[in-house]
């Protein structure tokens, strides 16, 4: 069984690129509240590896789960879907 095929992929927006070769990606998800049945916006921030420092704040990017690259970095940049305007 090839383990590369069942890795998680997420699409999010870059909120920080101040670190070297690292970006912070915010992933927004609409979740239904279990008790009040109201749709709540939930944001998760991930640190992702950006080898060539090519992302800017506001870009829409696709990231993929990978082995731990540092203390908090477990994702890597796959592609830039849309550049910030």
N, CA, C and O atoms as a Maestro MAE file, in Angstrom:
{
 s_m_m2io_version
 :::
 2.0.0
}

f_m_ct {
 s_m_title
 :::
 protein
 m_atom[340] {
  # First column is atom index #
  i_m_mmod_type
  r_m_x_coord
  r_m_y_coord
  r_m_z_coord
  i_m_residue_number
  s_m_chain_name
  s_m_pdb_residue_name
  s_m_pdb_atom_name
  i_m_atomic_number
  :::
  1 25 0.844 -1.189 0.000 1 A "UNK " " N  " 7
  2 3 0.000 0.000 0.000 1 A "UNK " " CA " 6
  3 2 0.883 1.244 0.000 1 A "UNK " " C  " 6
  4 15 1.787 1.372 0.826 1 A "UNK " " O  " 8
  5 25 0.618 2.155 -0.928 2 A "UNK " " N  " 7
  6 3 1.401 3.382 -1.014 2 A "UNK " " CA " 6
  7 2 0.827 4.420 -0.067 2 A "UNK " " C  " 6
  8 15 -0.339 4.798 -0.183 2 A "UNK " " O  " 8
  9 25 1.648 4.882 0.872 3 A "UNK " " N  " 7
  10 3 1.172 5.799 1.914 3 A "UNK " " CA " 6
  11 2 1.009 7.223 1.398 3 A "UNK " " C  " 6
  12 15 0.287 8.020 1.997 3 A "UNK " " O  " 8
  13 25 1.688 7.557 0.269 4 A "UNK " " N  " 7
  14 3 1.621 8.913 -0.252 4 A "UNK " " CA " 6
  15 2 0.227 9.262 -0.780 4 A "UNK " " C  " 6
  16 15 -0.145 10.435 -0.821 4 A "UNK " " O  " 8
  17 25 -0.530 8.265 -1.176 5 A "UNK " " N  " 7
  18 3 -1.819 8.531 -1.811 5 A "UNK " " CA " 6
  19 2 -2.897 8.960 -0.824 5 A "UNK " " C  " 6
  20 15 -3.843 9.646 -1.211 5 A "UNK " " O  " 8
  21 25 -2.776 8.572 0.439 6 A "UNK " " N  " 7
  22 3 -3.841 8.908 1.376 6 A "UNK " " CA " 6
  23 2 -3.395 9.947 2.400 6 A "UNK " " C  " 6
  24 15 -3.765 9.870 3.572 6 A "UNK " " O  " 8
  25 25 -2.601 10.917 1.956 7 A "UNK " " N  " 7
  26 3 -2.239 12.034 2.820 7 A "UNK " " CA " 6
  27 2 -3.297 13.115 2.706 7 A "UNK " " C  " 6
  28 15 -3.943 13.274 1.670 7 A "UNK " " O  " 8
  29 25 -3.460 13.858 3.802 8 A "UNK " " N  " 7
  30 3 -4.460 14.924 3.804 8 A "UNK " " CA " 6
  31 2 -4.006 16.106 2.943 8 A "UNK " " C  " 6
  32 15 -2.834 16.484 2.948 8 A "UNK " " O  " 8
  33 25 -4.952 16.672 2.212 9 A "UNK " " N  " 7
  34 3 -4.734 17.894 1.448 9 A "UNK " " CA " 6
  35 2 -5.707 18.937 1.970 9 A "UNK " " C  " 6
  36 15 -6.867 18.631 2.243 9 A "UNK " " O  " 8
  37 25 -5.236 20.166 2.107 10 A "UNK " " N  " 7
  38 3 -6.105 21.261 2.552 10 A "UNK " " CA " 6
  39 2 -5.844 22.477 1.681 10 A "UNK " " C  " 6
  40 15 -4.740 22.675 1.175 10 A "UNK " " O  " 8
  41 25 -6.891 23.295 1.515 11 A "UNK " " N  " 7
  42 3 -6.762 24.562 0.797 11 A "UNK " " CA " 6
  43 2 -7.020 25.677 1.797 11 A "UNK " " C  " 6
  44 15 -8.021 25.655 2.513 11 A "UNK " " O  " 8
  45 25 -6.118 26.653 1.846 12 A "UNK " " N  " 7
  46 3 -6.268 27.752 2.796 12 A "UNK " " CA " 6
  47 2 -5.613 29.016 2.279 12 A "UNK " " C  " 6
  48 15 -5.135 29.077 1.146 12 A "UNK " " O  " 8
  49 25 -5.605 30.032 3.147 13 A "UNK " " N  " 7
  50 3 -5.056 31.330 2.786 13 A "UNK " " CA " 6
  51 2 -3.823 31.612 3.638 13 A "UNK " " C  " 6
  52 15 -3.811 31.338 4.838 13 A "UNK " " O  " 8
  53 25 -2.786 32.161 3.007 14 A "UNK " " N  " 7
  54 3 -1.545 32.482 3.717 14 A "UNK " " CA " 6
  55 2 -1.780 33.722 4.577 14 A "UNK " " C  " 6
  56 15 -2.201 34.763 4.073 14 A "UNK " " O  " 8
  57 25 -1.506 33.604 5.883 15 A "UNK " " N  " 7
  58 3 -1.675 34.744 6.782 15 A "UNK " " CA " 6
  59 2 -0.339 35.294 7.268 15 A "UNK " " C  " 6
  60 15 -0.287 36.397 7.812 15 A "UNK " " O  " 8
  61 25 0.759 34.525 7.075 16 A "UNK " " N  " 7
  62 3 2.076 35.020 7.473 16 A "UNK " " CA " 6
  63 2 3.151 34.340 6.637 16 A "UNK " " C  " 6
  64 15 3.089 33.136 6.388 16 A "UNK " " O  " 8
  65 25 4.145 35.129 6.204 17 A "UNK " " N  " 7
  66 3 5.307 34.547 5.517 17 A "UNK " " CA " 6
  67 2 6.598 35.142 6.053 17 A "UNK " " C  " 6
  68 15 7.594 35.214 5.333 17 A "UNK " " O  " 8
  69 25 6.591 35.566 7.302 18 A "UNK " " N  " 7
  70 3 7.738 36.251 7.888 18 A "UNK " " CA " 6
  71 2 8.900 35.308 8.198 18 A "UNK " " C  " 6
  72 15 10.046 35.752 8.277 18 A "UNK " " O  " 8
  73 25 8.621 34.015 8.375 19 A "UNK " " N  " 7
  74 3 9.676 33.065 8.698 19 A "UNK " " CA " 6
  75 2 10.387 32.608 7.425 19 A "UNK " " C  " 6
  76 15 9.847 32.726 6.325 19 A "UNK " " O  " 8
  77 25 11.594 32.091 7.586 20 A "UNK " " N  " 7
  78 3 12.351 31.601 6.442 20 A "UNK " " CA " 6
  79 2 11.855 30.213 6.060 20 A "UNK " " C  " 6
  80 15 11.872 29.293 6.878 20 A "UNK " " O  " 8
  81 25 11.414 30.064 4.811 21 A "UNK " " N  " 7
  82 3 10.932 28.795 4.252 21 A "UNK " " CA " 6
  83 2 9.705 28.249 4.985 21 A "UNK " " C  " 6
  84 15 9.428 27.052 4.913 21 A "UNK " " O  " 8
  85 25 8.978 29.100 5.678 22 A "UNK " " N  " 7
  86 3 7.779 28.665 6.400 22 A "UNK " " CA " 6
  87 2 6.666 29.669 6.178 22 A "UNK " " C  " 6
  88 15 6.890 30.880 6.196 22 A "UNK " " O  " 8
  89 25 5.450 29.149 5.965 23 A "UNK " " N  " 7
  90 3 4.268 30.003 5.870 23 A "UNK " " CA " 6
  91 2 3.247 29.522 6.886 23 A "UNK " " C  " 6
  92 15 3.242 28.353 7.274 23 A "UNK " " O  " 8
  93 25 2.385 30.432 7.312 24 A "UNK " " N  " 7
  94 3 1.263 30.071 8.172 24 A "UNK " " CA " 6
  95 2 0.012 30.138 7.307 24 A "UNK " " C  " 6
  96 15 -0.280 31.166 6.695 24 A "UNK " " O  " 8
  97 25 -0.726 29.024 7.264 25 A "UNK " " N  " 7
  98 3 -1.912 28.910 6.421 25 A "UNK " " CA " 6
  99 2 -3.133 28.788 7.317 25 A "UNK " " C  " 6
  100 15 -3.191 27.921 8.188 25 A "UNK " " O  " 8
  101 25 -4.120 29.672 7.096 26 A "UNK " " N  " 7
  102 3 -5.381 29.620 7.839 26 A "UNK " " CA " 6
  103 2 -6.394 28.856 7.002 26 A "UNK " " C  " 6
  104 15 -6.653 29.206 5.850 26 A "UNK " " O  " 8
  105 25 -6.966 27.805 7.592 27 A "UNK " " N  " 7
  106 3 -7.972 26.997 6.917 27 A "UNK " " CA " 6
  107 2 -9.306 27.241 7.595 27 A "UNK " " C  " 6
  108 15 -9.480 26.951 8.778 27 A "UNK " " O  " 8
  109 25 -10.257 27.786 6.822 28 A "UNK " " N  " 7
  110 3 -11.580 28.091 7.365 28 A "UNK " " CA " 6
  111 2 -12.528 26.952 7.046 28 A "UNK " " C  " 6
  112 15 -12.512 26.396 5.948 28 A "UNK " " O  " 8
  113 25 -13.360 26.614 8.029 29 A "UNK " " N  " 7
  114 3 -14.309 25.524 7.869 29 A "UNK " " CA " 6
  115 2 -15.626 25.931 8.516 29 A "UNK " " C  " 6
  116 15 -15.632 26.458 9.628 29 A "UNK " " O  " 8
  117 25 -16.736 25.693 7.835 30 A "UNK " " N  " 7
  118 3 -18.052 25.973 8.404 30 A "UNK " " CA " 6
  119 2 -18.567 24.716 9.084 30 A "UNK " " C  " 6
  120 15 -18.763 23.689 8.433 30 A "UNK " " O  " 8
  121 25 -18.787 24.794 10.401 31 A "UNK " " N  " 7
  122 3 -19.184 23.650 11.207 31 A "UNK " " CA " 6
  123 2 -20.525 23.949 11.853 31 A "UNK " " C  " 6
  124 15 -20.759 25.063 12.320 31 A "UNK " " O  " 8
  125 25 -21.395 22.968 11.881 32 A "UNK " " N  " 7
  126 3 -22.691 23.132 12.537 32 A "UNK " " CA " 6
  127 2 -22.527 22.891 14.034 32 A "UNK " " C  " 6
  128 15 -22.004 21.856 14.447 32 A "UNK " " O  " 8
  129 25 -22.971 23.842 14.839 33 A "UNK " " N  " 7
  130 3 -22.861 23.709 16.289 33 A "UNK " " CA " 6
  131 2 -23.739 22.546 16.750 33 A "UNK " " C  " 6
  132 15 -24.896 22.463 16.340 33 A "UNK " " O  " 8
  133 25 -23.225 21.647 17.590 34 A "UNK " " N  " 7
  134 3 -23.980 20.443 17.959 34 A "UNK " " CA " 6
  135 2 -25.277 20.722 18.725 34 A "UNK " " C  " 6
  136 15 -26.252 19.984 18.581 34 A "UNK " " O  " 8
  137 25 -25.291 21.786 19.542 35 A "UNK " " N  " 7
  138 3 -26.485 22.060 20.351 35 A "UNK " " CA " 6
  139 2 -27.394 23.089 19.692 35 A "UNK " " C  " 6
  140 15 -28.610 22.907 19.639 35 A "UNK " " O  " 8
  141 25 -26.803 24.167 19.192 36 A "UNK " " N  " 7
  142 3 -27.617 25.290 18.712 36 A "UNK " " CA " 6
  143 2 -27.887 25.247 17.215 36 A "UNK " " C  " 6
  144 15 -28.602 26.102 16.692 36 A "UNK " " O  " 8
  145 25 -27.319 24.256 16.513 37 A "UNK " " N  " 7
  146 3 -27.554 24.050 15.083 37 A "UNK " " CA " 6
  147 2 -27.251 25.280 14.241 37 A "UNK " " C  " 6
  148 15 -27.800 25.436 13.150 37 A "UNK " " O  " 8
  149 25 -26.391 26.144 14.734 38 A "UNK " " N  " 7
  150 3 -25.990 27.336 13.980 38 A "UNK " " CA " 6
  151 2 -24.665 27.039 13.287 38 A "UNK " " C  " 6
  152 15 -23.808 26.360 13.852 38 A "UNK " " O  " 8
  153 25 -24.493 27.542 12.074 39 A "UNK " " N  " 7
  154 3 -23.240 27.360 11.353 39 A "UNK " " CA " 6
  155 2 -22.194 28.309 11.944 39 A "UNK " " C  " 6
  156 15 -22.392 29.524 11.978 39 A "UNK " " O  " 8
  157 25 -21.083 27.739 12.408 40 A "UNK " " N  " 7
  158 3 -20.014 28.495 13.039 40 A "UNK " " CA " 6
  159 2 -18.773 28.385 12.162 40 A "UNK " " C  " 6
  160 15 -18.438 27.297 11.693 40 A "UNK " " O  " 8
  161 25 -18.091 29.508 11.939 41 A "UNK " " N  " 7
  162 3 -16.855 29.498 11.157 41 A "UNK " " CA " 6
  163 2 -15.699 29.135 12.082 41 A "UNK " " C  " 6
  164 15 -15.463 29.807 13.087 41 A "UNK " " O  " 8
  165 25 -14.983 28.070 11.736 42 A "UNK " " N  " 7
  166 3 -13.860 27.614 12.549 42 A "UNK " " CA " 6
  167 2 -12.580 27.779 11.741 42 A "UNK " " C  " 6
  168 15 -12.526 27.368 10.581 42 A "UNK " " O  " 8
  169 25 -11.552 28.372 12.334 43 A "UNK " " N  " 7
  170 3 -10.285 28.600 11.644 43 A "UNK " " CA " 6
  171 2 -9.185 27.813 12.340 43 A "UNK " " C  " 6
  172 15 -9.040 27.875 13.561 43 A "UNK " " O  " 8
  173 25 -8.418 27.077 11.558 44 A "UNK " " N  " 7
  174 3 -7.260 26.331 12.053 44 A "UNK " " CA " 6
  175 2 -6.038 26.889 11.344 44 A "UNK " " C  " 6
  176 15 -6.053 27.057 10.125 44 A "UNK " " O  " 8
  177 25 -4.974 27.181 12.095 45 A "UNK " " N  " 7
  178 3 -3.737 27.684 11.501 45 A "UNK " " CA " 6
  179 2 -2.707 26.567 11.475 45 A "UNK " " C  " 6
  180 15 -2.470 25.895 12.479 45 A "UNK " " O  " 8
  181 25 -2.097 26.380 10.302 46 A "UNK " " N  " 7
  182 3 -1.059 25.372 10.129 46 A "UNK " " CA " 6
  183 2 0.229 26.052 9.696 46 A "UNK " " C  " 6
  184 15 0.202 27.068 9.001 46 A "UNK " " O  " 8
  185 25 1.353 25.488 10.108 47 A "UNK " " N  " 7
  186 3 2.635 25.934 9.576 47 A "UNK " " CA " 6
  187 2 3.034 24.969 8.461 47 A "UNK " " C  " 6
  188 15 3.002 23.751 8.632 47 A "UNK " " O  " 8
  189 25 3.412 25.542 7.315 48 A "UNK " " N  " 7
  190 3 3.743 24.729 6.150 48 A "UNK " " CA " 6
  191 2 5.114 25.117 5.607 48 A "UNK " " C  " 6
  192 15 5.557 26.258 5.739 48 A "UNK " " O  " 8
  193 25 5.775 24.132 4.992 49 A "UNK " " N  " 7
  194 3 7.114 24.339 4.438 49 A "UNK " " CA " 6
  195 2 7.001 24.925 3.035 49 A "UNK " " C  " 6
  196 15 6.332 24.361 2.169 49 A "UNK " " O  " 8
  197 25 7.662 26.064 2.818 50 A "UNK " " N  " 7
  198 3 7.676 26.760 1.524 50 A "UNK " " CA " 6
  199 2 9.138 26.887 1.101 50 A "UNK " " C  " 6
  200 15 9.815 27.849 1.465 50 A "UNK " " O  " 8
  201 25 9.617 25.914 0.334 51 A "UNK " " N  " 7
  202 3 11.051 25.779 0.056 51 A "UNK " " CA " 6
  203 2 11.660 27.014 -0.581 51 A "UNK " " C  " 6
  204 15 12.774 27.398 -0.226 51 A "UNK " " O  " 8
  205 25 10.950 27.655 -1.527 52 A "UNK " " N  " 7
  206 3 11.532 28.759 -2.279 52 A "UNK " " CA " 6
  207 2 11.052 30.126 -1.824 52 A "UNK " " C  " 6
  208 15 11.286 31.118 -2.514 52 A "UNK " " O  " 8
  209 25 10.390 30.202 -0.683 53 A "UNK " " N  " 7
  210 3 9.848 31.467 -0.161 53 A "UNK " " CA " 6
  211 2 9.026 32.194 -1.225 53 A "UNK " " C  " 6
  212 15 9.183 33.400 -1.413 53 A "UNK " " O  " 8
  213 25 8.143 31.457 -1.927 54 A "UNK " " N  " 7
  214 3 7.427 32.040 -3.062 54 A "UNK " " CA " 6
  215 2 6.035 32.542 -2.714 54 A "UNK " " C  " 6
  216 15 5.393 33.177 -3.550 54 A "UNK " " O  " 8
  217 25 5.545 32.276 -1.499 55 A "UNK " " N  " 7
  218 3 4.190 32.686 -1.127 55 A "UNK " " CA " 6
  219 2 4.180 34.081 -0.518 55 A "UNK " " C  " 6
  220 15 5.125 34.492 0.156 55 A "UNK " " O  " 8
  221 25 3.094 34.796 -0.770 56 A "UNK " " N  " 7
  222 3 2.864 36.092 -0.146 56 A "UNK " " CA " 6
  223 2 1.577 36.034 0.658 56 A "UNK " " C  " 6
  224 15 0.763 35.128 0.478 56 A "UNK " " O  " 8
  225 25 1.395 37.009 1.550 57 A "UNK " " N  " 7
  226 3 0.194 37.055 2.377 57 A "UNK " " CA " 6
  227 2 -1.020 37.253 1.480 57 A "UNK " " C  " 6
  228 15 -1.021 38.122 0.608 57 A "UNK " " O  " 8
  229 25 -2.052 36.446 1.696 58 A "UNK " " N  " 7
  230 3 -3.277 36.556 0.918 58 A "UNK " " CA " 6
  231 2 -3.397 35.522 -0.186 58 A "UNK " " C  " 6
  232 15 -4.471 35.375 -0.769 58 A "UNK " " O  " 8
  233 25 -2.317 34.796 -0.493 59 A "UNK " " N  " 7
  234 3 -2.383 33.769 -1.538 59 A "UNK " " CA " 6
  235 2 -3.258 32.606 -1.083 59 A "UNK " " C  " 6
  236 15 -3.256 32.243 0.093 59 A "UNK " " O  " 8
  237 25 -4.014 32.016 -2.032 60 A "UNK " " N  " 7
  238 3 -4.719 30.759 -1.765 60 A "UNK " " CA " 6
  239 2 -3.784 29.627 -2.151 60 A "UNK " " C  " 6
  240 15 -3.284 29.589 -3.276 60 A "UNK " " O  " 8
  241 25 -3.542 28.694 -1.215 61 A "UNK " " N  " 7
  242 3 -2.569 27.631 -1.454 61 A "UNK " " CA " 6
  243 2 -3.148 26.274 -1.083 61 A "UNK " " C  " 6
  244 15 -4.081 26.168 -0.287 61 A "UNK " " O  " 8
  245 25 -2.562 25.232 -1.687 62 A "UNK " " N  " 7
  246 3 -2.883 23.857 -1.303 62 A "UNK " " CA " 6
  247 2 -1.683 23.297 -0.559 62 A "UNK " " C  " 6
  248 15 -0.554 23.384 -1.041 62 A "UNK " " O  " 8
  249 25 -1.926 22.717 0.627 63 A "UNK " " N  " 7
  250 3 -0.858 22.121 1.420 63 A "UNK " " CA " 6
  251 2 -1.147 20.635 1.621 63 A "UNK " " C  " 6
  252 15 -2.299 20.201 1.601 63 A "UNK " " O  " 8
  253 25 -0.087 19.874 1.814 64 A "UNK " " N  " 7
  254 3 -0.213 18.433 2.001 64 A "UNK " " CA " 6
  255 2 0.500 18.020 3.280 64 A "UNK " " C  " 6
  256 15 1.550 18.560 3.628 64 A "UNK " " O  " 8
  257 25 -0.086 17.062 3.965 65 A "UNK " " N  " 7
  258 3 0.505 16.529 5.189 65 A "UNK " " CA " 6
  259 2 1.822 15.826 4.854 65 A "UNK " " C  " 6
  260 15 1.948 15.178 3.815 65 A "UNK " " O  " 8
  261 25 2.796 15.966 5.748 66 A "UNK " " N  " 7
  262 3 4.090 15.325 5.517 66 A "UNK " " CA " 6
  263 2 4.702 14.955 6.867 66 A "UNK " " C  " 6
  264 15 4.095 15.171 7.916 66 A "UNK " " O  " 8
  265 25 5.902 14.401 6.828 67 A "UNK " " N  " 7
  266 3 6.568 14.041 8.084 67 A "UNK " " CA " 6
  267 2 6.910 15.317 8.851 67 A "UNK " " C  " 6
  268 15 6.963 16.390 8.250 67 A "UNK " " O  " 8
  269 25 7.145 15.228 10.165 68 A "UNK " " N  " 7
  270 3 7.502 16.431 10.918 68 A "UNK " " CA " 6
  271 2 8.804 17.034 10.399 68 A "UNK " " C  " 6
  272 15 9.832 16.359 10.324 68 A "UNK " " O  " 8
  273 25 8.740 18.329 10.038 69 A "UNK " " N  " 7
  274 3 9.918 19.023 9.532 69 A "UNK " " CA " 6
  275 2 10.557 19.883 10.603 69 A "UNK " " C  " 6
  276 15 11.734 20.229 10.498 69 A "UNK " " O  " 8
  277 25 9.798 20.235 11.634 70 A "UNK " " N  " 7
  278 3 10.320 20.980 12.776 70 A "UNK " " CA " 6
  279 2 9.350 20.743 13.927 70 A "UNK " " C  " 6
  280 15 8.502 19.854 13.861 70 A "UNK " " O  " 8
  281 25 9.479 21.538 14.976 71 A "UNK " " N  " 7
  282 3 8.649 21.340 16.160 71 A "UNK " " CA " 6
  283 2 7.151 21.426 15.842 71 A "UNK " " C  " 6
  284 15 6.363 20.620 16.335 71 A "UNK " " O  " 8
  285 25 6.762 22.407 15.016 72 A "UNK " " N  " 7
  286 3 5.333 22.595 14.728 72 A "UNK " " CA " 6
  287 2 4.976 22.392 13.266 72 A "UNK " " C  " 6
  288 15 3.796 22.423 12.915 72 A "UNK " " O  " 8
  289 25 5.963 22.185 12.405 73 A "UNK " " N  " 7
  290 3 5.714 22.125 10.966 73 A "UNK " " CA " 6
  291 2 5.493 20.685 10.519 73 A "UNK " " C  " 6
  292 15 6.404 19.859 10.575 73 A "UNK " " O  " 8
  293 25 4.237 20.388 10.061 74 A "UNK " " N  " 7
  294 3 3.909 19.048 9.589 74 A "UNK " " CA " 6
  295 2 3.236 19.067 8.216 74 A "UNK " " C  " 6
  296 15 2.682 18.057 7.781 74 A "UNK " " O  " 8
  297 25 3.282 20.204 7.540 75 A "UNK " " N  " 7
  298 3 2.648 20.348 6.235 75 A "UNK " " CA " 6
  299 2 3.647 20.942 5.261 75 A "UNK " " C  " 6
  300 15 4.617 21.578 5.673 75 A "UNK " " O  " 8
  301 25 3.413 20.736 3.948 76 A "UNK " " N  " 7
  302 3 4.263 21.351 2.934 76 A "UNK " " CA " 6
  303 2 3.404 21.897 1.812 76 A "UNK " " C  " 6
  304 15 2.311 21.403 1.535 76 A "UNK " " O  " 8
  305 25 3.928 22.924 1.180 77 A "UNK " " N  " 7
  306 3 3.228 23.595 0.088 77 A "UNK " " CA " 6
  307 2 3.214 22.699 -1.146 77 A "UNK " " C  " 6
  308 15 4.253 22.182 -1.557 77 A "UNK " " O  " 8
  309 25 2.025 22.517 -1.738 78 A "UNK " " N  " 7
  310 3 1.904 21.747 -2.976 78 A "UNK " " CA " 6
  311 2 1.836 22.695 -4.169 78 A "UNK " " C  " 6
  312 15 2.590 22.546 -5.131 78 A "UNK " " O  " 8
  313 25 0.919 23.684 -4.102 79 A "UNK " " N  " 7
  314 3 0.786 24.630 -5.205 79 A "UNK " " CA " 6
  315 2 0.153 25.918 -4.717 79 A "UNK " " C  " 6
  316 15 -0.516 25.952 -3.685 79 A "UNK " " O  " 8
  317 25 0.378 26.972 -5.477 80 A "UNK " " N  " 7
  318 3 -0.298 28.246 -5.229 80 A "UNK " " CA " 6
  319 2 -1.472 28.285 -6.204 80 A "UNK " " C  " 6
  320 15 -1.281 28.333 -7.419 80 A "UNK " " O  " 8
  321 25 -2.687 28.266 -5.658 81 A "UNK " " N  " 7
  322 3 -3.882 28.241 -6.489 81 A "UNK " " CA " 6
  323 2 -4.171 29.622 -7.065 81 A "UNK " " C  " 6
  324 15 -4.482 29.762 -8.248 81 A "UNK " " O  " 8
  325 25 -4.062 30.646 -6.207 82 A "UNK " " N  " 7
  326 3 -4.426 31.994 -6.631 82 A "UNK " " CA " 6
  327 2 -3.541 32.989 -5.894 82 A "UNK " " C  " 6
  328 15 -3.406 32.933 -4.672 82 A "UNK " " O  " 8
  329 25 -2.941 33.901 -6.655 83 A "UNK " " N  " 7
  330 3 -2.109 34.935 -6.053 83 A "UNK " " CA " 6
  331 2 -2.970 36.022 -5.423 83 A "UNK " " C  " 6
  332 15 -4.095 36.260 -5.860 83 A "UNK " " O  " 8
  333 25 -2.441 36.680 -4.395 84 A "UNK " " N  " 7
  334 3 -3.155 37.792 -3.774 84 A "UNK " " CA " 6
  335 2 -3.212 38.954 -4.749 84 A "UNK " " C  " 6
  336 15 -2.280 39.172 -5.524 84 A "UNK " " O  " 8
  337 25 -4.304 39.697 -4.707 85 A "UNK " " N  " 7
  338 3 -4.479 40.825 -5.622 85 A "UNK " " CA " 6
  339 2 -3.743 42.042 -5.114 85 A "UNK " " C  " 6
  340 15 -3.773 43.093 -5.753 85 A "UNK " " O  " 8
  :::
 }
 m_bond[339] {
  # First column is bond index #
  i_m_from
  i_m_to
  i_m_order
  :::
  1 1 2 1
  2 2 3 1
  3 3 4 2
  4 3 5 1
  5 5 6 1
  6 6 7 1
  7 7 8 2
  8 7 9 1
  9 9 10 1
  10 10 11 1
  11 11 12 2
  12 11 13 1
  13 13 14 1
  14 14 15 1
  15 15 16 2
  16 15 17 1
  17 17 18 1
  18 18 19 1
  19 19 20 2
  20 19 21 1
  21 21 22 1
  22 22 23 1
  23 23 24 2
  24 23 25 1
  25 25 26 1
  26 26 27 1
  27 27 28 2
  28 27 29 1
  29 29 30 1
  30 30 31 1
  31 31 32 2
  32 31 33 1
  33 33 34 1
  34 34 35 1
  35 35 36 2
  36 35 37 1
  37 37 38 1
  38 38 39 1
  39 39 40 2
  40 39 41 1
  41 41 42 1
  42 42 43 1
  43 43 44 2
  44 43 45 1
  45 45 46 1
  46 46 47 1
  47 47 48 2
  48 47 49 1
  49 49 50 1
  50 50 51 1
  51 51 52 2
  52 51 53 1
  53 53 54 1
  54 54 55 1
  55 55 56 2
  56 55 57 1
  57 57 58 1
  58 58 59 1
  59 59 60 2
  60 59 61 1
  61 61 62 1
  62 62 63 1
  63 63 64 2
  64 63 65 1
  65 65 66 1
  66 66 67 1
  67 67 68 2
  68 67 69 1
  69 69 70 1
  70 70 71 1
  71 71 72 2
  72 71 73 1
  73 73 74 1
  74 74 75 1
  75 75 76 2
  76 75 77 1
  77 77 78 1
  78 78 79 1
  79 79 80 2
  80 79 81 1
  81 81 82 1
  82 82 83 1
  83 83 84 2
  84 83 85 1
  85 85 86 1
  86 86 87 1
  87 87 88 2
  88 87 89 1
  89 89 90 1
  90 90 91 1
  91 91 92 2
  92 91 93 1
  93 93 94 1
  94 94 95 1
  95 95 96 2
  96 95 97 1
  97 97 98 1
  98 98 99 1
  99 99 100 2
  100 99 101 1
  101 101 102 1
  102 102 103 1
  103 103 104 2
  104 103 105 1
  105 105 106 1
  106 106 107 1
  107 107 108 2
  108 107 109 1
  109 109 110 1
  110 110 111 1
  111 111 112 2
  112 111 113 1
  113 113 114 1
  114 114 115 1
  115 115 116 2
  116 115 117 1
  117 117 118 1
  118 118 119 1
  119 119 120 2
  120 119 121 1
  121 121 122 1
  122 122 123 1
  123 123 124 2
  124 123 125 1
  125 125 126 1
  126 126 127 1
  127 127 128 2
  128 127 129 1
  129 129 130 1
  130 130 131 1
  131 131 132 2
  132 131 133 1
  133 133 134 1
  134 134 135 1
  135 135 136 2
  136 135 137 1
  137 137 138 1
  138 138 139 1
  139 139 140 2
  140 139 141 1
  141 141 142 1
  142 142 143 1
  143 143 144 2
  144 143 145 1
  145 145 146 1
  146 146 147 1
  147 147 148 2
  148 147 149 1
  149 149 150 1
  150 150 151 1
  151 151 152 2
  152 151 153 1
  153 153 154 1
  154 154 155 1
  155 155 156 2
  156 155 157 1
  157 157 158 1
  158 158 159 1
  159 159 160 2
  160 159 161 1
  161 161 162 1
  162 162 163 1
  163 163 164 2
  164 163 165 1
  165 165 166 1
  166 166 167 1
  167 167 168 2
  168 167 169 1
  169 169 170 1
  170 170 171 1
  171 171 172 2
  172 171 173 1
  173 173 174 1
  174 174 175 1
  175 175 176 2
  176 175 177 1
  177 177 178 1
  178 178 179 1
  179 179 180 2
  180 179 181 1
  181 181 182 1
  182 182 183 1
  183 183 184 2
  184 183 185 1
  185 185 186 1
  186 186 187 1
  187 187 188 2
  188 187 189 1
  189 189 190 1
  190 190 191 1
  191 191 192 2
  192 191 193 1
  193 193 194 1
  194 194 195 1
  195 195 196 2
  196 195 197 1
  197 197 198 1
  198 198 199 1
  199 199 200 2
  200 199 201 1
  201 201 202 1
  202 202 203 1
  203 203 204 2
  204 203 205 1
  205 205 206 1
  206 206 207 1
  207 207 208 2
  208 207 209 1
  209 209 210 1
  210 210 211 1
  211 211 212 2
  212 211 213 1
  213 213 214 1
  214 214 215 1
  215 215 216 2
  216 215 217 1
  217 217 218 1
  218 218 219 1
  219 219 220 2
  220 219 221 1
  221 221 222 1
  222 222 223 1
  223 223 224 2
  224 223 225 1
  225 225 226 1
  226 226 227 1
  227 227 228 2
  228 227 229 1
  229 229 230 1
  230 230 231 1
  231 231 232 2
  232 231 233 1
  233 233 234 1
  234 234 235 1
  235 235 236 2
  236 235 237 1
  237 237 238 1
  238 238 239 1
  239 239 240 2
  240 239 241 1
  241 241 242 1
  242 242 243 1
  243 243 244 2
  244 243 245 1
  245 245 246 1
  246 246 247 1
  247 247 248 2
  248 247 249 1
  249 249 250 1
  250 250 251 1
  251 251 252 2
  252 251 253 1
  253 253 254 1
  254 254 255 1
  255 255 256 2
  256 255 257 1
  257 257 258 1
  258 258 259 1
  259 259 260 2
  260 259 261 1
  261 261 262 1
  262 262 263 1
  263 263 264 2
  264 263 265 1
  265 265 266 1
  266 266 267 1
  267 267 268 2
  268 267 269 1
  269 269 270 1
  270 270 271 1
  271 271 272 2
  272 271 273 1
  273 273 274 1
  274 274 275 1
  275 275 276 2
  276 275 277 1
  277 277 278 1
  278 278 279 1
  279 279 280 2
  280 279 281 1
  281 281 282 1
  282 282 283 1
  283 283 284 2
  284 283 285 1
  285 285 286 1
  286 286 287 1
  287 287 288 2
  288 287 289 1
  289 289 290 1
  290 290 291 1
  291 291 292 2
  292 291 293 1
  293 293 294 1
  294 294 295 1
  295 295 296 2
  296 295 297 1
  297 297 298 1
  298 298 299 1
  299 299 300 2
  300 299 301 1
  301 301 302 1
  302 302 303 1
  303 303 304 2
  304 303 305 1
  305 305 306 1
  306 306 307 1
  307 307 308 2
  308 307 309 1
  309 309 310 1
  310 310 311 1
  311 311 312 2
  312 311 313 1
  313 313 314 1
  314 314 315 1
  315 315 316 2
  316 315 317 1
  317 317 318 1
  318 318 319 1
  319 319 320 2
  320 319 321 1
  321 321 322 1
  322 322 323 1
  323 323 324 2
  324 323 325 1
  325 325 326 1
  326 326 327 1
  327 327 328 2
  328 327 329 1
  329 329 330 1
  330 330 331 1
  331 331 332 2
  332 331 333 1
  333 333 334 1
  334 334 335 1
  335 335 336 2
  336 335 337 1
  337 337 338 1
  338 338 339 1
  339 339 340 2
  :::
 }
}
